Amino acid sequence: MTARDRNHDGGPAAAPRPRSTADAPVHTVIPMRQRTAPRSRPSAAPQASGFWNALDDAERSALRTAARPRTYSTNMPLCNQGDRSDYVVIIEHGWVKVTSATENGHEVMLAVRGPGDLVCEGAVLGDRQRSATVAAMSPLRTLVIPAGRFTAFLDEFPRTWRMVSETVVHRLDDADRRVRAQASSTGAQRLALLLIELSELSQREDGRAGDGTLEIRPPLSQEELASWVDASRETVARALKVWRAHGLVRTERRKITILDAAGLRAYAQQGTPASDTG
């Protein structure tokens, strides 16, 4: 089974099917109902800005009415692998990680989601247990929407079906890229690319610092980074040490700041710090 074949809550998943209440083992995108969004309102790009941020004022108001606010403390699960819970969650503030447990109990890091993102969306994908756990990495403020109310919202605002579908397809594409990267790059190169992507995601919340540095907001450990890029913790520690020496990054406990994004991107492509390439 490849990463694209998995169906994760907040990670790679199949596209939504109307009026379902749990996860479905769907490996291809299910066609949406035969609707088209008004030509004057092209579909937004929720994968870039977050599902919530891509909604207009009327859509946000309707979804907030259907939801109940809820906060989570660090490490609390929003949904658990194996559950049959029937709700979706929108993150207003904070970060979550998406993980899956193997048969021997090993936790595999699949994704990180942040402000504006839709997670636990498997509740509207079909009748199956959830295949991933979504847990808070920091204090969270969220909106929790029962699956029935969420599909009713999608029916009321037809373009949002396409937005959810685009989110799902983007996550499937991310899974494909991860599989390709395993075959074509080293663990350190995959880590460099991941840090660049996480820095871009972090800018959604804070923007770029005045000094041009990029702080990675999700508080990830070296073990979590290693799991995510399919490398050893030693590989991660060694790469960060090299990049610190070359002035590419600054590290603290569960905190990484990118000092030279162009140099780190060059490493992701070439496997050598730009200053060493001559």
C-alpha positions in Angstrom: 0.0 0.0 0.0 1.4 3.4 -0.9 0.8 6.7 0.9 -1.8 7.7 -1.7 -3.9 4.6 -0.9 -4.3 5.6 2.8 -7.3 7.4 4.1 -6.4 9.8 6.9 -8.3 12.3 9.0 -6.4 15.5 8.2 -3.8 13.6 6.2 -4.1 12.1 2.7 -7.7 11.1 2.2 -10.4 10.4 -0.4 -12.7 13.0 -1.7 -16.0 13.7 0.2 -19.3 11.9 -0.6 -22.5 13.6 0.5 -24.5 12.5 3.5 -22.0 9.9 5.0 -21.0 9.7 8.6 -17.6 8.1 8.8 -14.5 7.2 6.9 -14.6 5.2 3.7 -11.7 3.2 2.1 -11.9 5.1 -1.2 -8.8 5.2 -3.4 -10.0 7.5 -6.1 -11.8 10.8 -6.0 -15.6 10.4 -5.8 -17.4 12.7 -8.2 -19.3 15.5 -6.5 -23.0 16.1 -7.2 -23.6 17.6 -10.5 -23.2 21.2 -9.5 -21.2 24.1 -10.7 -20.1 27.1 -8.7 -21.4 30.5 -10.1 -19.0 31.8 -12.7 -18.6 35.0 -10.8 -17.2 33.1 -7.8 -14.3 30.9 -8.8 -13.2 28.3 -6.3 -10.6 29.4 -3.7 -7.4 27.5 -2.9 -8.0 26.2 0.6 -4.8 24.2 0.5 -2.8 27.4 0.4 -4.7 29.5 2.9 -6.7 26.9 5.0 -10.3 25.9 4.5 -11.7 28.5 6.9 -9.7 31.4 5.4 -11.0 30.5 1.9 -14.7 30.9 3.0 -16.5 34.2 2.5 -18.3 36.0 5.3 -21.7 34.4 4.7 -20.2 30.9 4.7 -18.2 31.5 7.8 -21.3 32.8 9.6 -23.3 29.7 8.6 -20.6 27.3 9.6 -20.0 29.0 12.9 -23.8 28.7 13.6 -23.6 25.0 12.9 -20.5 24.4 15.1 -19.7 24.5 18.7 -16.5 26.1 19.9 -14.1 23.8 21.7 -10.6 24.1 23.1 -8.0 21.4 23.4 -4.9 21.3 25.6 -1.5 20.0 24.3 -1.5 16.3 23.4 -5.3 15.9 23.6 -6.7 14.0 20.6 -9.3 15.5 18.3 -10.1 12.1 16.8 -8.5 8.7 17.3 -7.5 6.0 14.9 -10.1 3.3 15.0 -12.9 5.5 16.2 -16.3 6.0 14.5 -16.8 9.6 15.5 -19.1 11.6 13.3 -17.8 15.2 13.4 -15.3 17.4 11.6 -13.0 20.0 13.1 -11.8 23.4 11.9 -8.7 24.8 13.6 -9.0 28.5 14.6 -5.7 28.7 16.5 -2.9 26.3 17.2 -1.3 23.2 15.5 -2.1 19.5 15.3 -0.2 16.5 14.1 -1.7 13.6 12.1 -0.3 10.2 12.9 -1.0 6.5 12.3 0.0 3.6 14.4 1.5 0.5 12.8 0.7 -3.0 13.9 3.7 -3.1 16.2 2.6 0.2 17.9 5.1 2.4 16.1 3.7 6.0 15.5 4.2 7.3 12.0 4.1 11.0 11.4 1.9 11.9 8.4 1.2 15.6 8.5 0.8 18.8 10.4 -2.3 21.1 10.2 -2.7 24.6 11.4 -4.9 27.7 11.6 -7.8 27.5 9.1 -7.4 23.9 8.3 -10.1 21.3 8.2 -9.3 18.0 10.0 -11.0 14.8 11.0 -12.8 15.2 7.7 -13.1 11.4 7.4 -16.5 11.8 9.2 -18.1 12.7 5.9 -16.2 10.2 3.7 -18.1 7.0 4.3 -18.7 4.2 6.8 -15.4 3.1 8.2 -13.3 3.6 11.3 -10.9 6.5 11.3 -7.5 5.5 10.1 -5.4 8.2 11.8 -5.1 10.1 15.0 -5.2 13.9 15.1 -3.7 15.4 18.3 -3.0 18.9 19.6 0.6 20.0 19.4 -0.2 23.2 21.3 -3.2 24.7 23.0 -6.0 24.7 20.4 -9.1 26.8 19.7 -11.4 25.0 17.3 -14.9 24.7 15.8 -16.4 21.2 16.0 -19.2 20.4 13.5 -21.3 17.3 13.5 -21.0 15.4 10.1 -24.7 15.9 9.3 -24.6 19.6 9.9 -21.4 19.9 7.9 -22.8 18.1 4.8 -26.0 20.3 5.2 -23.6 23.3 5.1 -21.9 22.0 2.0 -25.4 21.6 0.4 -26.4 25.1 1.2 -23.2 26.6 -0.2 -22.4 24.3 -3.3 -18.9 25.8 -4.0 -17.7 24.5 -0.7 -18.0 20.9 -2.0 -15.3 21.8 -4.5 -13.2 23.4 -1.8 -13.3 20.3 0.3 -12.5 18.2 -2.8 -9.5 20.4 -3.6 -8.2 20.1 -0.1 -8.4 16.3 -0.3 -6.8 16.1 -3.7 -3.9 18.4 -2.5 -3.3 16.0 0.5 -3.3 13.1 -1.9 -0.7 14.9 -4.0 1.4 15.5 -0.9 1.4 11.8 -0.2 2.5 11.1 -3.8 5.4 13.5 -3.4 6.4 11.9 -0.2 6.6 8.5 -2.0 8.6 9.9 -4.9 11.0 11.7 -2.6 11.8 8.4 -0.8 13.1 7.0 -4.1 15.0 10.1 -5.4 16.5 11.9 -2.4 18.4 11.4 0.8 16.8 11.8 4.3 18.6 15.1 4.8 17.3 16.4 1.5 13.8 15.4 2.4 14.2 17.1 5.7 15.3 20.4 4.0 12.3 20.4 1.7 10.0 19.6 4.7 11.4 22.6 6.6 10.8 24.9 3.7 7.2 23.7 3.3 6.6 24.1 7.1 8.0 27.6 7.0 5.6 28.5 4.2 2.7 27.0 6.2 3.8 28.9 9.3 3.6 32.2 7.4 -0.1 31.7 7.2 -0.3 32.5 10.9 2.5 35.0 11.4 4.0 36.1 8.1 7.7 36.6 7.6 9.7 38.2 10.4 11.0 41.7 9.8 14.6 40.4 9.6 13.7 38.0 6.9 13.9 34.8 9.0 11.3 32.1 8.9 10.2 30.5 12.2 8.6 27.1 11.9 5.6 27.3 14.2 4.6 23.7 14.7 6.6 22.5 17.8 8.2 19.4 16.2 10.7 17.1 17.9 13.6 15.5 16.1 11.9 12.2 16.4 8.8 13.5 14.7 10.8 15.1 11.9 12.6 11.8 11.4 9.4 9.8 11.2 7.9 12.3 8.8 10.8 12.1 6.3 11.4 8.4 6.8 14.9 8.9 8.2 16.7 8.2 11.5 16.9 10.7 14.4 20.6 10.6 13.9 20.2 11.8 10.3 18.0 14.7 11.4 20.4 15.7 14.2 23.4 15.5 11.9 21.7 17.6 9.1 20.7 20.3 11.6 24.2 20.5 12.9 25.6 21.0 9.4 23.0 23.6 8.6 23.7 25.5 11.8 27.4 25.6 10.9 26.6 27.0 7.5 24.2 29.6 8.9 21.1 28.1 7.3 19.1 27.5 10.4 18.9 28.2 14.1 17.6 25.6 16.5 16.2 25.5 20.0 14.1 22.9 21.8 11.2 22.0 19.5 11.9 25.2 17.5 13.6 25.8 14.2 14.2 29.1 12.5 15.3 29.2 8.9 17.9 31.9 8.4 18.7 31.3 4.7 15.7 29.9 2.8 17.5 30.0 -0.5 20.5 28.1 0.9 18.3 25.4 2.5 16.3 25.1 -0.8 19.6 24.6 -2.6 20.5 21.8 -0.2 17.1 20.1 -0.8 17.9 20.1 -4.5 21.6 19.4 -4.5 22.4 17.7 -1.2 25.1 20.2 -0.4 25.0 23.7 1.2 25.1 26.4 -1.4 28.4 27.7 0.0 30.0 24.3 -0.7 29.1 24.1 -4.3 31.5 26.7 -5.6 
